[in-house]
């Protein structure tokens, strides 16, 4: 005969009864909490928040002012503008509806386009992800776009077709291109004046005459363009006033046979020290006033030749170098630009040789009234700060037979971790009393601050 299971012990029966009692108590407590929760929810729904009583039209107007500081304000900042629309749309359902029905707040957009969705990428995120806006919402208001930053992931015809020919107010466009061509999506933008193009993941020419309304552009910035594209931009933009090229690639085959004359160009930045000579040898810029270069010692003759050929009157000159320049090289450099009033240089250029040159020869840069030194480099420790101070003082109050103007402002940015002696900083500070504007971003030794906290 099969064996019977043992009867339950009295202990198990007692524990079962205890659990039943605890369950009934917990259920009763849960019922109390549910009832209290319903009561609280009912009270919350009965509360009328003041902001909910504001008409949607007024809230929409507040959104517009929040975005731009007021309708058509000139004080927009890129970092602020890129985050505001989606911050407003993610607060609540009512605000999202108001945001999506207020075209003015979509005038300033930062976005990444692909064939499925329009992803805005503001600083504000929810649950660790960037909010996603349906493409049709943004495309619906593309006729309101004024300032737009777009990462163009592909060339989906349906996507780009939603904005093509519908950009009557677009004034500033920043676009990153991943393919070999942009097409003519942005070719019809009658108010476009400011263009920034970055080419990513391509070694071929990315630009064509139909990409943008080139002839009306005033400002252009290009990064990672081929040398052929750089000069095509210059040929297609007769009214260009400000231009920046950085990180270009290619060889000299794309250079024009004769120097390209651009009389309207006032500001030029060439941020590739190895090949900027190609540009200077291929350009004539009679109206140039602001020039920014990374220069090497062997390129100074090309620089001087460019200045003399252009017969331009430079006012502002920013130069960077990775090596020290000799006294003779600096003499040739500054003799070519006697009209310069402001310089922004690296320590390799603002060396002891240059300081002595400015101190000893008053005819060098006679109109100089502003000096800035970017010491955030490995050669900042070689500067003779006392000699620099003596030079500034000597040109702060010009003599009767001295230069027609004096240095009125000086700025210095030191390398991280490089300490400047406290007495030097104090001497710079004392020059403020003599009506010279001093701006210094320096590191002061901790022990000096402890011993002289009144600095």
Secondary structure, DSSP 8 states (H G I E B T S, - for coil): ---------HHHHHHHHHHHHHHHHHHHHHHHHHHHHHHHHHHHHH---GGGGS-HHHHHHHHHHHHHSSTT-S---HHHHHHHHHHHHTT-HHHHHHHHT-GGGGSEEEEEE-SS-EEE--S--BTTB--EE-HHHHHHTGGG-SEEEEEE----HHHHHTTTT--SS--EEEEEE-SS--TTTBS--TT--EEEEEE-S--S----TTSB-GGG-SEEEEES-BHHHHHHHHHH-TT--EEEEES-B--GGGS-SS-EE-TT--EEEE--TTTHHHHHHHEE-TT--EEEEE--GGGHHHHHHHHHHHT----EEEEE-SS---HHHHHHHHHT-TT--EEEEETTTSSHHHHHHHHH-TTTTTT--EEEEEE-STTGGG--HHHHHHHHHHTTS--TTS-SS---EEEEEE-TT-EE-HHHHHHHHHGGGGT-EEEEE-EE-HHHHHH-TT-
